[in-house]
Amino acid sequence: MKILFLCGGIGKRMYPLGEDKFLFKFIGKELILHHIDHLKELGLKEEDFVFVCNPVNIEKLKQLCGEDAEYAVQNKPKGMADAVLTAKDLLHGEGILIVNPNDVFEPSAFEKILKKKEGYSVILGHKVDKYFPGGYLIIEEEKIKSIHEKPGEGKEPSNLVNIVVHLHRNSDEFIKYLERTESEQDDVYERTMDQMMKDGFDFRVVEYDGFWTAIKYPWHIFNVMDYFLKKIDTQVLNGIKVPESAKIEENVIIEAGAKIFENVVIKGPAYIGKNCVIGNNSLIRGSHIGDRCVVGYSTEIKHAYIGDDCWFHTNYIGDSIIGNGCSFGSGAVTANFRFDEKNIPVKIENVQIDTELDKLGCIMANNCKVGVNTSIMPGVRIGANSIIGAGTVVTRDLEPNKFLFLKGGQILKENRMELRDKKKERMDRITRG
């Protein structure tokens, strides 16, 4: 059995966040490492893993996932079929479990599909109660008869959505079908499976009703964050000294090296990374904070995902996603709620997308700096390496590597007024009676 991780794609819909989705860290380690650890618990070894990478992330994946695993480079993001064909020389005729590491689900999903004995191929299916823009499984007598891709809301042929955890017991045969399937669209993989079903191959579904979310847009990071935070079932302080005036409520993990100052309040579930500093009077609620962050005096962070090496001071950061290496000057805030209380839309590739969230702050990429007393409006996206000058109100998206500042709002000139010493004048009047 080989485990084939599809890591070669580029998530254009995740702008401005440049990180691969599976490399976002949760509870101290990258998402892909959570998948790997679950599979290792089921008896798989490092040499069983094959990663289809792209030229940018291959070195990072090798550092994370080990030299005993095998790697293939998909030079261009041409879809799932091309990814599998890129790795065909590493599969050696064995069974393959194909995994999309951008999906998040409970470990039981792997266990259920690996234990399934029936079927030439096995697909994980998840029951949904509202439309999801993916593939829907059409089932007859426990067998999959076809997969209907993105049928449109109201036209769903079933309530079972295809999750990319696919077990194919003979990789050679599956690859031969892939190689002779043609399509002008990015659906060769799905067309291959449909053709195999028509040719009589036994495709089975494993129904899975646990937690599942697909990271397609930046705000889906919140779903993953909430999933991992809810799994925290106790307080883990790692020897951290907490002042008597500080309050840590409910389930919280504070990693080693962190410092908690007086009058801090942390309301769980929450995660505080290694070597963080949580300053006096700060309030943290339901948030995930990376390593080496400074949450300075009187800052509130509410339901936010914060990367590594971020700095704050007297700020409000609500329902926001903040990348690595960002800093906020004193008084800078992220607005997260519309006056009309409607859902907050975000424009993706010139299409207005309903986030289905009535609370959403900013989405900020790595290495941004925000000046004092700046306000960032709900749903605004800030590109990497950008600077926002002091006192600015940011009402629309900011592209990477930009400097946004106020101009012409103030006038500077010489003071020609004669200043009176009012205090001296009052004293003179008192003296004169």
C-alpha positions, -999 to 999 in steps of 0.1 A, spaced: 0 0 0 13 35 -10 -2 67 4 -2 93 -24 -6 129 -11 -16 154 -37 5 185 -28 12 200 -62 -17 223 -67 -19 261 -63 -48 275 -43 -57 306 -63 -88 311 -43 -68 314 -11 -54 348 -20 -38 367 -3 -25 338 18 4 324 -1 11 293 21 0 259 8 -32 250 27 -17 218 41 12 238 56 -9 259 79 0 250 115 -26 239 140 -18 230 176 19 233 169 23 213 137 14 215 100 -18 201 88 -1 175 66 17 162 97 -16 156 114 -26 134 85 7 115 85 6 109 123 -30 95 120 -18 71 92 13 61 112 -10 52 141 -26 27 118 7 10 110 19 29 79 55 39 77 74 69 63 86 48 33 49 41 24 43 78 17 46 94 -18 42 132 -22 33 149 -55 49 183 -50 54 215 -70 88 231 -76 82 256 -48 72 234 -19 92 202 -25 121 212 -2 97 222 26 79 189 23 112 170 24 122 188 56 88 181 72 80 146 60 114 129 59 139 116 34 126 80 36 94 91 18 93 95 -20 87 127 -39 76 135 -74 74 170 -89 43 182 -108 57 211 -128 23 226 -136 -10 223 -116 -28 202 -143 -52 184 -119 -55 151 -101 -49 128 -131 -17 145 -140 -6 144 -103 -11 106 -102 7 101 -136 36 122 -123 41 97 -95 34 65 -115 70 52 -114 70 53 -76 38 32 -72 52 -1 -85 19 -18 -91 8 -16 -55 -25 -5 -40 -27 33 -35 -46 55 -11 -49 89 -28 -54 117 -2 -61 154 -7 -43 169 24 -63 201 22 -94 183 35 -97 180 73 -115 150 89 -112 128 119 -87 99 120 -116 74 119 -120 82 82 -86 66 73 -94 36 95 -128 30 80 -115 31 44 -84 10 50 -106 -17 67 -130 -20 38 -125 -54 21 -151 -52 -7 -146 -34 -39 -119 -28 -65 -119 9 -55 -132 25 -24 -142 62 -20 -150 81 11 -184 97 10 -197 124 34 -234 132 38 -242 169 35 -273 189 44 -266 218 20 -251 222 -14 -213 218 -17 -196 225 -50 -180 191 -55 -187 156 -68 -218 137 -58 -219 99 -56 -247 81 -72 -253 48 -53 -272 16 -63 -271 -14 -40 -241 -2 -21 -221 3 -53 -211 36 -68 -225 39 -103 -212 74 -112 -199 107 -99 -218 139 -108 -194 168 -106 -208 202 -93 -244 197 -104 -255 230 -91 -276 239 -61 -310 222 -62 -298 196 -87 -279 173 -64 -284 136 -74 -277 125 -38 -265 138 -4 -232 120 -6 -202 142 -15 -170 126 -28 -140 133 -4 -106 127 -20 -96 97 2 -97 71 -26 -84 35 -23 -75 18 -56 -62 -18 -51 -43 -20 -84 -24 11 -93 -11 -3 -127 -46 -9 -140 -59 24 -127 -30 43 -143 -36 25 -177 -71 39 -177 -59 74 -167 -34 74 -196 -60 66 -222 -87 90 -209 -90 123 -227 -109 155 -218 -106 192 -226 -115 200 -190 -97 193 -157 -117 161 -151 -97 133 -165 -95 116 -131 -132 117 -126 -139 106 -162 -115 76 -156 -134 64 -126 -167 68 -145 -154 48 -174 -142 20 -151 -176 19 -134 -192 15 -168 -167 -13 -176 -178 -32 -146 -152 -24 -120 -166 -26 -84 -165 8 -68 -177 10 -32 -184 39 -9 -175 42 28 -199 65 44 -184 89 69 -205 111 91 -178 127 113 -163 162 110 -152 173 75 -143 205 60 -125 214 27 -102 244 27 -112 262 -5 -113 299 7 -93 317 33 -121 319 58 -124 281 59 -93 283 81 -117 292 109 -135 258 105 -102 240 108 -91 261 137 -123 255 156 -120 218 150 -86 216 165 -94 239 194 -125 218 203 -102 188 206 -84 205 235 -99 188 265 -79 201 294 -55 229 305 -19 223 294 4 249 308 38 233 302 52 246 334 42 282 327 39 304 358 6 323 358 2 354 380 -26 352 406 -43 382 389 -44 364 355 -74 341 346 -72 311 324 -107 297 318 -117 264 302 -95 243 279 -63 260 269 -28 249 257 1 273 264 33 260 250 68 260 267 86 293 270 55 315 270 52 344 295 19 355 310 17 389 327 -6 403 353 -44 407 346 -43 386 315 -76 367 306 -75 337 283 -109 321 276 -107 287 260 -107 269 239 -74 286 229 -39 278 218 -8 299 226 24 289 208 60 286 221 78 316 235 49 340 233 45 370 255 10 378 266 11 414 281 -8 430 310 -46 433 307 -47 414 274 -78 393 265 -77 363 243 -109 344 234 -113 313 213 -81 320 192 -51 302 178 -18 321 183 14 309 167 50 308 181 70 338 193 41 363 192 38 393 215 3 402 225 11 435 241 -7 456 267 -45 458 266 -49 439 233 -80 418 226 -78 389 202 -112 373 195 -117 341 174 -86 348 153 -59 327 136 -25 343 142 7 331 125 42 331 140 62 361 150 34 387 152 33 418 174 3 436 188 -1 466 213 -35 480 224 -53 464 194 -86 447 187 -82 417 163 -115 401 157 -124 371 135 -93 377 114 -66 356 98 -31 371 102 -1 357 85 35 353 99 56 383 108 29 409 110 28 439 134 1 463 145 8 497 159 -10 509 190 -47 516 185 -50 497 152 -82 476 149 -99 452 126 -136 457 122 -155 425 119 -192 434 117 -214 453 92 -239 479 104 -267 462 84 -257 429 100 -256 411 67 -231 384 57 -197 398 47 -188 392 10 -153 387 -5 -145 392 -41 -125 362 -55 -113 365 -91 -139 392 -98 -167 372 -84 -184 383 -52 -185 353 -29 -208 351 1 -186 339 30 -218 330 50 -202 348 79 -217 378 96 -185 383 115 -152 385 95 -123 408 101 -93 411 78 -73 384 59 -37 394 60 -7 377 43 28 375 57 51 403 67 27 432 68 29 463 91 0 484 103 5 519 117 -10 533 148 -48 541 149 -55 523 116 -89 508 110 -93 478 86 -129 472 75 -147 438 75 -135 412 49 -106 433 36 -76 413 22 -41 426 27 -14 413 4 21 401 16 48 426 24 25 456 26 25 486 49 -5 506 60 4 541 73 -9 556 106 -45 567 109 -56 551 76 -91 536 71 -87 506 48 -120 500 30 -108 478 1 -83 450 -7 -46 459 -8 -23 441 -33 11 427 -22 42 449 -17 22 482 -14 24 512 9 -9 528 17 -9 561 36 -28 593 40 -17 623 20 -30 659 22 -50 653 53 -28 676 74 -13 710 69 20 721 85 30 758 88 48 782 111 30 793 143 27 831 142 2 834 170 13 852 202 8 828 230 -5 842 262 5 828 296 -31 824 309 -19 810 342 2 841 348 -27 864 339 -50 847 364 -24 850 391 -20 888 383 -57 893 386 -58 876 419 -29 896 432 -46 929 421 -77 919 439 
